[in-house]
Structures are given as structure tokens and as C-alpha cells.
């Protein structure tokens, strides 16, 4: 971390969450490992570090050990007292407006998650219960807009990409924006920022008002990938599985750019869902794209899908190389099918209720060394089940790379061991090595990457 500059400040919300109950204030003020305060402090610190070129949660947390948040309930509303906060979040002593919005969005979601999870009305053991929970959290965040025709395009890809790849994502975002489409990403840097930046200019050209730049994240990721300042709707889901479900429930089409382990996790999650027999007839446009220089990466990912999940999985997406306008045109045509399909079946435009998601894609996966070693990675599994387990393997690698808990587990017990059939592990090993060789595991300029995993055939 560079030399840090800190500030003490007091900030109040604007437009949402003006009040908290006395019980909520008490819960948020109780300091301790695993406490609500610790969770909010971690998210707040990430938001205040927007723009920092650090993708290691442990590094950020250790650099600001003396950062504190004190929550005060007043007659006129909630006030946050910030001690030793990153000074870059302020201009002449006043917090930047987008930072303040995201800070209180985090508080809103954490408070709501705590109250909902403690409620007996939520059945987190059933698939439908988990979907209902995701719906309620998104509705509470005012993310769901009934009556708006399908135009939310999800963009997935890496935070650690080359300058050429980043410029390409901006061009694609610009083409999407010219066609008046909204953007949803994981809210961080790299691919999560580029399409939003391109769309912002295009929306301005089209004199659009109320354009949406939706960012969906979760506590373990936000500390490593601070939100980019273009995000004007931030939602923090409690874990990666609910975050991924939120993407496919609110998104009407998905574009996948070059990335690393996190991108592979998202891609496998999506393919596993689309390959479920109940979803065969459901239109969901998916494009795999990048500049000409990224074609080897895209073909490697395509080959990995073919080697592990088969040709049926490859038919669920289109590969478009170095043609931003064609990507946008393809997405527009796909959204027309989505609109017609949902109208015919009386499904909501704002939340994809008809999409079948099995519990294997919904229940949180804890990437301990035992759980990673016991993953069933066999070719005799149904393709959508193998996709679910491969998704978990990549989720563990992401945790070992950038999440505080995962990094500490690797430091204590050494690398994860991933076991299974050679027919699955050999293409998996080739893909992971390609990620390492192409510097897709860490931000450029850092120390040499040391794998947090071993592929054991």
C-alpha cells in the first residue's frame, strides 16, 4: 500500500435509510469477530478505498487497522462518525456524493440481511425460499422496476485485465449505451467499470436520464474489488451464490469478457443453469467477447467448456471477436426474444421467475481444504451438476486469491488440493495455467503469483 492519508469525518445519508431502530444501532455497534459491526466496517472501508489499485482484502484491512465507524441515531436521523478514514473519499473535507450513496447502500443491505435472515419467514433450506430471499433483498434496495422492458445487460469479466482489453470493454459499453441499454456488473474495476464508463458517454449522447449502472457484490469480494464510482445502484448480497442468482434474475442478457478464476466461476454457474432440462426453451442471450489479442483466452475457455461439459454447453453462447457493434446488435436481438417469451408466459420483466435454479447452485459453498478436496469432478455426472462442482472449485480459488478468510486458510494449511477424473482435471489444469501465464490471477505489477491450489490427478 502507498503512504496513506486519513481523515475524521461525520456523514449522514441522503434519500435512504434515514433511521435505524435502537436494536439495529446496538447490533451495529457491538465490536467482535464475526459481528455485524465487523462486516459493515469491512464493506465501508472498501467503499472508501474506491480507486485503490489493491486486490487483496487482507492488505487493505491491515493498512487501516485503526479505521473505526461509529453509528449514532439522532432525532433527525442516522449519522456515521468515521475515524481514520481514507482521505481520497473526500473533497475539501466533504465526502464524494457517489461514495456516500454506496456507503449507506451497504448499511441498508447489511441491516436488512440481518433482520431477514433472523426471520422465521425465510426458508433458506429450500430453493424457492432462497429465490424469495434474493427477491426481497433486491426489492428492498429498490432495484426491481416493474413495467420496464428488458434492457439490463450483465457484463462479467476480470478486474485484472490489460489496457487493450479494458478499452474494448468501454467500446462495447458505448455500443450498448447507444442502443439505450442499461449495465449491470460486479461493480469493481476492470471489466466491471469499462462497460459502465462507455455506456455513460453513450447515454449522454442519447440525452438519456435515469440510466442505470447496477453493481452487485458481496462482503468477501467488495473488500478486494472496491466499487467503481460510476455505480449508481449498489446492492450487497450476503454470499457469492445469492449474488450470482441476483445477476441472472435481474439481467436479461450476459456478456462475458476476458478474466480469470472469478470469470470462469460466473461462466460455469450460468452454463450449469442454462443446461438444466427445465431451462432448455428459455431465451437468455450470452456473448463471449474480447479484442483480437484476447482470442486465445476466449478459445481456451471455449475448449475447456467443450472438454468438460460437451458441445451442448457450447451452444448456449455466441463468440464474437473484436466487434463491439456486433456484440450490441446480437444482444438487442436476443432481448427481443426475451421480451416476447416473458410476455407469452406472463413472466415479470424485472425478475426472471421462470428460470430454474437447483439448490446446488444456491447453497453457500465454504471453501475449506476438506470441501475443496471432496468436490466430485467426474465426467459421469450430469453436465449441469459437473458445472456446479467446477463452479465451486473456481470459487475456492477466488477465495484463496483475494478473500481475507481464504488467504489466511492458505497461509495456515498450504494450497487447496483439487481431485477428480483426469478427463476433467487435465483441461482444468491447462486453463488455470493459462490464467497464471497471462497474469489473470492478480493485478499487473505485483509480486509473482503463487497458486493457492494444486490440481491432483
N, C-alpha and C positions, 0 to 999 in steps of 0.2 A: 504494500500500500504506500502511496506517496505521503508526504507530510500532510497531516490532517489539520483542518481548520474547523473549529466548533463554535457553537453559539447557544445561548439560552434564550428561549422564546416562549410565548403564550399564544395559542391559536384556538379559534372557535370555528365550528362548522358553518357552512353556508348551503342551505337548501335541503339538507337531510340530516337525520339523527340529531336533532337539537336537544333531545332529552334522553336520559337513561334513568332506570329505576335505582333506588338505593341499593338493592341487592346486586344489580349489574355493576354498579360502581365498586361495590365491595369485592365482587369476584375479580374485576379487572385490576384491583389494587393489591391482591394477595400475591406476594413475590414467592417464587419457589420453582423448582424443576418441574416441568410439565404443567405449570399453572397457565391460566388464561392470560395473565399479565406477560409471562414469558413469550407466549405465542404472539400477542399483539406487539410487544417490543421488537421482536424479530421482524415482523412484517413492516412495522413503522420505520425501522432502521433501513430496510431495503428500499422503501419508497423514498426516503430522504436521501438515499445514495444514488438516485436516478442519474445515469450518465457515467457512473464509475466503471472503469474497464477491469472489473474483477468478477470472475465467475465462480468463486469459491466462498460458500456460505461461512465456513469456519474462519477464513481470513477476515471477512467483514465483521463478524461478531467479535473476534478478538481485538480488532483495531479500535472498536468503540465499546470497550468493556464498561466504561463509566457513563454510557448513554442511559438516561432514565426518562420514563414517561409517567407523569402524574396526572390522574384524571379527577377533575373537580366537577361536581354537579352544583349549579348555581340556579337562582330563581330565573335568570334569563337564559339558561341553557347549559350545555356542556362546554367545558374548557379543558384543553390539554396543555399541560406545562411540560416543556421539553428542555432537558438539561444535557449539555454537551452534545447537541445535535449537529450533524454535518452542515457546515455553513453554506455549502453550494445550493441548498434547498431554499435559500433566502436571497432577496434583493433589497439592499438598504434596510435590512432588519425585518422585512415583511416576507412571509412565505409565498412562494410562487403559487399562483391560483391552481394550476393542474396538480401540483403536489398536495395542496390542502384538500382538494376534492378526493384524490386517491387515498389519502391518509384516513379520512372519515369513511370512505367506502370500505376500507379494511376493518375499521372499528365496527361498522354496521354489520358486515358479514360475520365477523367473529362473534359478536353478541348474539346474532340471530342463530348461528350454528349451535352455540352452546345451549340456547333455550329450546331449539327444536330437537336436538339430539337427546336432551333430558326429558322430552315429552313422551308420554306413553302412546301418543297418536302415531308416532313414526315407527314403522316396522322395517328395520334395516336388515332383517334376515331374508326378506322376500325381494324378488326382482322388482315387482311393482312398487313395493314400499320405497326402494332406493330411487326409482324413477320419480315417484311423487315427491320425495325429499329434494331432488335436484330441481324439480319444477317449482317447489315452494321457495327455495333459496333464490332462484332466478327471478321469480315474481316479486319477492321482497326487495330485490335490487332494482326493480323496475326495468328489467332487461326485456321482458316479453311485451311486444307491441301488437295487440290483436288488430286484424284488419289490414296490416301492411303486407303487400305482396312479396313473394320470395325474392330477396336480393342480398342476403347476408352470405358473403363468401369467406370461408375459413382459410387462412394461409398458415401452413405448417412448414417448419424448416429449422435450420440451426442458428444458434446465437453466435457461433464461431465460424463465420464464412469469409471468403475472400472479398476484396473490394469489388471485383468484377461481378461476383455473384450477388453482392448487395445492390449494386447499381441495376442489375437485371430485375431484382425484386421490386425496385422502385418503378421501373418501366412497366412491369405487369400491373402493379397497383395503379399506375397512371391510366392504363388502358381500362381497367375495371372501373375507375372513378369516372372516366369519360362516358361510360355506359351507365352511370348513376347507381353503381352497386356499392354496398357498404362492406366494411372489412372487419373481420374478427381474427385475432391472433392470440398467442400466449402472452402478449403484452410486453415482452422484454426487448432486447436489442436484436441486431441482425435481421433475419427473415421476419421477426415479429414486429420490426419497426419499418423496414423498407416499403412494403406494400401500403402501409398507412401513410407514409410520407408522400409516396407517389399519388395516392388517391386524394390526399389533401389538396394538392395543386390542381388536380383534375376537377374536383368538386368546386373549387373556387372558379375555375374556368366556366363551369356549367352554372355558376351562380346558385349553387345549392345551399340550402340552410338546413340545419339539423342533421348533418351527416353523422354516421355512427362509426366509431372506432372502438370496438369492443375488445377488451382484454380479459381473458380467463386464466387464472393461475391458482396455485395452492401454496400453503405455507412453506413446504420444503423446497419449492422451486423459486419462489419470489425472492428469497434471500440471496440466491445465486444469480438471478436474472431480474434485476430491478425493472419496474415498469418504465417504458419509454414515455416521454411527456405528451405524445400525440394522443394517447389513450384518453377518451372522454367518458368511457364507462368501464369501470374496473370491478370485477367480481372475483372474490377469493373463495374457492371451493375447499372443503376440508381435506381432500386427498386427491391423488392423481386420477383414480378411477372415476370419481364424480366429476372431475374437471374434464376428462375425456368424454364422458357421457354428455356433459353440457355442450361441448363442441358439436357433437353430431345431432343433438336435439334442436339447437337453435340455428345451426348452419344449414344452408340449402345446397351448398356445393363446397368442395375442398380442393385447394391447390397445394401441392407438396413440392417444395423447393429443396435444394441440397441441404444436408445437415449431417448429424451424427447419430449417436445412440438414441437420443430423445426423439428424433425424427423417425427412426426405424420403429421405435415403440409405438408412436402415434399411427404410423402407416399399417403396422400389423394389427393394431386394435381395430382400425377401420376395415381392413380386409376381412378380419375374422367375423365382424358383424355383418358385412355385406354378403359373406358366403353362407350365412345361416339360411337354411331352406325357407324359413318364413319371410325372408327379405329378398328373395330372388326377383320378384316383379317390381320392387320398389326403386324408382329412379333416384340416383344420387350421383351427380357428375363429379368425377375425380380426375384431376390432371397432374401428372408428374412432369415437372419442367425445370429448365435452367439454361444458362448460356451455353454456347458451344463448348467452352472449356470444361463444363461440368458434365458433359455427355458420358464420359467413362464412369463417373459416380452413378448417374441415373441408370446406366446399363448394368452396373454391378448390382444395384438394388433390384432391378427387374429380374436379373438372372437368379438372385437369391430367392426371390418370391417363387420363381418357376421351379427351382431345385427343391424347395421345401414344401410349398403349398400347391404347386402344379399350375397348369395352364388356365384352369378355371379361375384361379385368383387373379391372374394377369389380365383377364377380360374385364375386370371391374374398373380399370383406369386407362387413360389415354396418355401416351408420352408425346410431348411437344417440345422440340429443341429450338431454343433461340428465336422465338417468335411470340413476343408479348401480345400482339394484337390477336393472333390466332387463339392464344390461351383465353383471352377475354371473350372472343366470339364463341368459342366452344362452351364456355361457362354460361353465356347468355342463352344459347340454345338448350343447354341442359336444364336451366332454371325454368324455361317454358314447360318442359316435361314435368318438372316437379310441381309447378302450379296447376297444370291440368290434372295430374294424378291426385293431388290433395283435394281439389275441387270435386272430382268424381266420387271420392270416398269420404267427403265431408270431414277431412282431417284439418287441423289448425295449421295456418301458415307459420305461426310464431313458435311452435313446439312440435317436433316430429313424434307424435304419439304412436304412430303405426310401426315405427322401427322396433324390431325385436332385438333386445339385448339380453343375452344369457347372464346368469349370476356369475359365471366365471370371468366375465369382463367387468363386473360391478363391485365385487367384494375386494376390499383393500388387500394388496399383497405386501407383506412385511419382508423386505429383502435381507433376511438373516443368512448366515452362511449355510445353515441347515436347509432352509427353504430353497435357496438357490441350487444347492446340490441335488435336491429331491425333485426338481422340475421334470415332468415327463416330456421329453423331446424325442418322440418316436414317429416314424412315418406311418405306422399303422393306426394312428389316431385320426378321427375325422378332421378334415382340414381346418374347420373353424376352431376346434379345440387345440390343435397344434399351434395355430396362430395366437390363441390366448396365452399359451405357455411361453412361446417365443417372446410375446409382448412382456411377460413378467421378467424374462431373462434380461431384456434391454432395460426394463425399469430398474432392476437391481444395479446394472452397470451405471445408469444415470445417477442413482443414489450414491454409489461408490466414488463417482467422479466429482460431484458437486454438492451433494446434500450433507449437512453437518453430521447427522447421525450415521450415514453411510461411510463418510470419510473416517470417522472415529472407529467404526467397526473394522475397516480395512487396516487402520493403524494398529489395532489391537490383535486381530486374528489373521492378518495377511489377506491375499486376494481370494475372491469367491472362486469356487470350483463349479463349472458348468458341465454336466454329464448328459449323455444320451447316445442315440444312434449315430454312427459315423455319417450316414446319409444326410443327417440334419446338421451335425456339428462341423463337418468339413466346410460346407458353404457358409456356415455361421462364422467360423474362424477366418475364412477369406474376407468376408465382409468387414469384420471387426479390424483386421489388419489393414484393410484399405482405409478405414476411418483413421487409424493411427498414422499411416503413411501420408495421408492428405491433411493431417493436423486438424481433424474434425472433432477431436475429443476435448480440446482446450482452446482458449483464446491464443492467437498468434503472439509470439514474443515471450511467452512464459517458459518455465523450465520444461525439459524433455518429459513427455508423457510416460508415466509408469502405469501399466494396465492394472486395474483393480480386479481383474478376473483371470482365470485360467480355463481354457477350453480343453476338457479331458475326454478323449475318445476311448 
